[in-house]
């Protein structure tokens, strides 16, 4: 194990109240070893996919300040640029929509927090045969503050639609960002025509996530916004789809804007029951667990010391049948902020996620991270954690087991 691996083992052990040379005393916690995949100035979004159809997950990360999109090839982490000459590339979503074994990438450029300065361009990039060379991009829409995307089969016809969430309405501005409603749109592969999910979401929409909430062939979407966590279901087919909203929770609702709602939401399973995790409020400090009781969702804050929360992920890290939580922290330790907590926080689920004590481990203390995803990077049947952030590093945290 290298020095970084020992450092992370020590950090995990200390978080659990033991030295790095002792056996882990708490059932459920796992060890991680960090591997540096590459550097990216001001890293923002990160994703994993098999870009060259060799059976290994590769890593893609982007930054608003880097004018290109690239993927890192597993296991050498050689960097392959596929899109050049773009500006303010904010978020992306990956899916093999044509079934050729090489995924397509939906990505968004020309983003800005001020609607008047944001073209909000939406693109689809396709490999031209060799995924290590430049790909061909097709612009499918341009709408100010386009900010987050996900693929979802909304009408259950076997073809994925692209869902685009705007950050703001055209009349919203800082510091409160609550003067207008924001919107969510969708696009079908036949012509990429714009359809509407909702134009009535107050304030900021930060994340939209694909879920299979109901039985059947349709996907649903969860929207994290100032309003909280909303579940949107489609009825009808194709261009005739309409959407109904169910508000799961209003999230953090005790402060004035912009300290409202939810920054992100994920779904996991624990002992056969659905559990939700959220970071609240927008860019907030709370890690929140939602469990269902008597048909309603109960909100429980399990941690409130995130310096600057952004995204959350859920996966069973230790194979106990209960989803664990990964929450990144973008904050920095500076002279003005000596108590910053940059890095990655992991919370291991107790037997009862509604009432038990979640085991907290901070597995990264050096770099702030904007986003984290999970995937089995070395095919050892353990989910690993992959993160990128403003600290400038793309890191793979290898899951070494208990």
N, C-alpha and C positions, 0 to 999 in steps of 0.2 A: 504494500500500500504506500502511495506517495505521501508527501508532506501534507498536501491539501486534503487527501483522504483522512489522514490522522487528525487534521484540524477539525474536519467535519464530524468525525467520530467523537472527538473530545467535546465539540459543541453540543452534539446530541446527548452525550453522556452527562455533561454538566447540566443541561436542561432537565435531565431526569434525576439529578441529585447524586451522581456518582462520578468517579474519575474515569479517564479514558481507558485505563487498564483493567477496570472491573467489568464483570459481567453485567449486562443490562438487567436491572432488577424489576422492570415494569413490563409485563406481558403486552405485546402488541407493537412496541416501538421497533423500528428497523434502522439499520445503519445506511448511510449514503457516502459515496465517494464522488467527488467532483472531477469532471473532465472538461477542459477548455476546448470548445469546438471552434471558436473564432471570435474576432472582435467586430463590433459594429457600433459606430458612434451614435449615441442616443437611441439605442435599440427600443423598439416599440412592440410590434406583434411578433409572435413566434408560432410555428406550426410544424407538424411532422407528417410525412407521407413518403411513399416509395416512388421516387421520381424517375428511376431508371429500370424499374420492374425486375430488380435482382433479389427481391424478398426481404430486403433490409429497409428499415425506416430511415429516411434522410431528414434533414432539418432545414427549414426556411425561416429566416428572420428578416425584418425590414426596419427602416427608420424614416421618420419624417424628414431628416436632414441628409439622407444618403440617396442620390438620384438614380438608383438601380435596385433591381430585385434579383436575389441570388439564392441558391440552395447549396447546402454542404453535404457532400457525399459520404455516407457511412461505409467503411469505418475509418477512412483516411482523413475525412473532413475537408477534402478538396472543395474549393468554392467555385461554383458555376454560375455566371451571370446570365440571366435569361431575359431581362428587360433593362433597357438603358434609357437615359434622358428623361426621367420623370421627376416630378417635384412633389414634396409633401405627401409621400406614400404612407397611408395611415393603417388600413386593415386589409385582411385577405381571408379567403376561404377556398379550400381545396377539395376537388372531387373529380373522379374519372367519369365525366358525363357522356363520353362517346364509347366507353368500353374497350379501349385499345390497350389498357394496362398502364398508360402514362396519364397522370391526372391533369386536369385543367385547373388554372388558378384564376379566381376572381379577385381583383384588387382595386383599391380606391386611391386616387391621387388628387392633387390640387386641393387639399383639405386646409381649412382655417377655422378658428373659433368664431370669427366674425363673418356672418353670412354674406355680406357684400364683398368679402375678399376670398370667398370659397367657391371655386367652380364645381367641386364635388364630382369629379369624373369617375365613372365606373367602367372597368375593363374586364375582358376575358382573355387570358393568355393561353396559347396552345403550342405544344411542341411540334416542330416541323420534321420529326423523325429521329433526331439526335437530341435528347433532353439536356445534354451538356452545352449545347450551342444556344444562340439567341432564339427565343420563341416569337411567334406572331401574336400581336395583341389587337383585339377588336374593341372599340369603345361602344358601350351599349347604352349609356345614359350620362347626363351631366345635370346634377341638381345640388344646389349649395348645401354644405355641411354633411354630405354623405360620409358616414363615419364607421359603420360596422356592417358586416355581411355574414350570411350563413346560407348554406344549401339545405333545402328541405323539400320533400315530396308533399306538397300541401294538399293536392287533390287525389293522391293515392293512385295515380295512373302509371307509376313506375319510373317517371321522369322527374328529375330534380328541378325545382324552381330556385331562383336566387332571390334572397330576401335582403333588402337594403334599408338600414335604419339611419335616418338623419339625426345628427346630434341635437340640432336646434331648429326652431321655427325661424322664419325670415325676420321677425321683429324682435327676437330675443337678443340680449346683450348682457355683458358682465357689469357688476360682479354677481348678480343674482340669477341671470339667465332664465327668468320665469315670466317674461312678458308675453310669450306666444306658445303655441302648441307645436310639438314636433311630430314627424310622420314616419311611418314604415311602409315601404313599397315592395312589390315582388315583380319578377320578370320570368316569363316562360321561355324555353329554349327556341320555340318557333317564332323568331323575329325579335325576341327580347323586348316585347312591348310592356310598358309599365302598367301594373295593376296596384290597387290600394289595399293595404291591410287596415291602416288607421291614420287619420290626420288630426287626432284629438288627444294626443298624449302630452300632458303639460310639462313645460320646462325642458330638461335634458333627457334624452335617451342615451344610455351609455353602452348597453350590450343587448344583443338579440341572440338567443340560443335555440337550436333545434332540439326537440324532445319527441319521444313517442309516448305521449301521456295517456291516450285512449287506445282501446283495442281497435284493430283494423289496419288498413294499409296506409292511412294518412299520417304524416308528421304534424305536430303542432309547434308553436314557437312561444318561448318565454321572453318577455321584454323587461329589462331592468331600467328604471327611469326615476324621475322625481316622484312619479305616482306610486312607486314601489315595484312589485313584481306582478306582471300581468300575463295571463295565459290566453293565447289567441288560437281559436279553432276555425278552420275553413269548412264551409259547406258549398255544394255546387262543384262544377268542374271548369277547368280552364279559365277563360275570360269571364265566366259567369260566377266565379267564386265570390262569396261574401264571408265576413269574419265576425265572430262573436268573442267578446272579452269576458274573462273571469278574473277578477282581482284577487290574487292569492294573499297578498299582504301589502299594506301601505309602507312597509319598511320602517326606516328611521323617520319618524314624523314629529319629533319634538323640537325641531329647530327651524329658524327661518332659512329660506333659500340662500345659497345653494346647498345647505346642509340638510338634504332631504332624500328620502327614498332609498334606492338601491343602486350600487355601482356595477354589480354583476350577480349572476345566479347560475348555479349548476344543480343537477339532479343526480342522486345516487341511491343505492339500495342498501338497507341495513336489516338483516334478519328477515328478508323478504318483504320489507315495507319501504315505501318511498320516503326519502329524506332530501331536503333542499339545503344548500349552503349559499350564503350571500355575504358580500362585503358591503357594509352600509355605514353612513349614507354615501352619496356620490363622492368618490375619492376619499372615503372615510376611514375611520379607525376601528370599526367593529367587525368581527367575524361572527356571523349569525347562523344558527341552525334552526330549520323549520321541520317540525314533525306534526303529524296529523292526530288529532284527538277528537272523537265524537263528530267527525266530519269537518272540523275546522282546523286551520293551520296555526300552531302555537309557535310564537317567536321566542328564541332564547339566545342571548348574547353570550358566547363562550369565551370571548377575548376582546379587549377594548384598547389595546396598546399598539395597533398598527400605526406607523407614522403617516403613511400616505398610501392607502389601499387602492387597488385598481381592478384586479381580476381575481377570480377564485376558480379552483378545480376540485373535482371529487373523483376518487378512485380508491379501490381496496388495495392498499399498499402492502399489507401483511398477510393476505389470504385468509382472513378470519370471517369473511362473509359480510363485513360491514364497511361501508364507504368511509374513507378518511378524507381530510380536507387539506388542500394546499392553498395558501394565500400569500401573494407577493407583496412586497413593500418597496415603494419607490423612494422613500425618504433618504436623506443624506445626513451624515454627521458633519456639521459645520460649526463655525464659531458662534453663529446665531442659533444653531439647532444642535447643541451638544448631546441631546438625548435621542437623536434620530435612530431608527431601527432598520436600516436598509437590509434587504435580503429576501429570504424565503422562510415562511413559517408553515410548519406541518402540524396537524392536529389528528391524533389517532383516536378512532371512535371507541367509546366504552360499550359495554354490553347493551345498555339502554341509552341511545343517543339523546333522548329527551331529558333524562334526569342524571345520567352518570357523568363522571369527570373525564373530559377529553384531555389526552396527554399531549402537551405542547412541546415541540422541538423546533428551534430556529436553526435551520441547516445551512444558511448562508448569512454571513455577517459583513462581508466586504463590499459587495455590489448591490445597489438598488436594482430591482427588477420590475418591469412593467407588466409582464405576462408570463405565465407558465402553462405548459400542457404536459400530458403524460403519454408514454408509449414504451413498448418493450424494445429498447435500442440494441440489445445484444442477444436477443432470443433465448433468455434464460427463464422465461415465464414469470418474470417479476416486472411490474410496471415501474418505469423510471420517470424522473421529472426533468423537463427541459425548459429553460428560462432564458429570457433576454431582457435587457433593460438599459436605463440611462447611464448606468455605470460603464457601459461599453463592451460588455462581455456576453457571449452566448455560452451557456454552460449546460452540460448534461450531468445530472446527479444520479449516478448509478445506484440502484437499489440492491444492497448487499444482503438483504434478509435480516432476520432477527439475530 
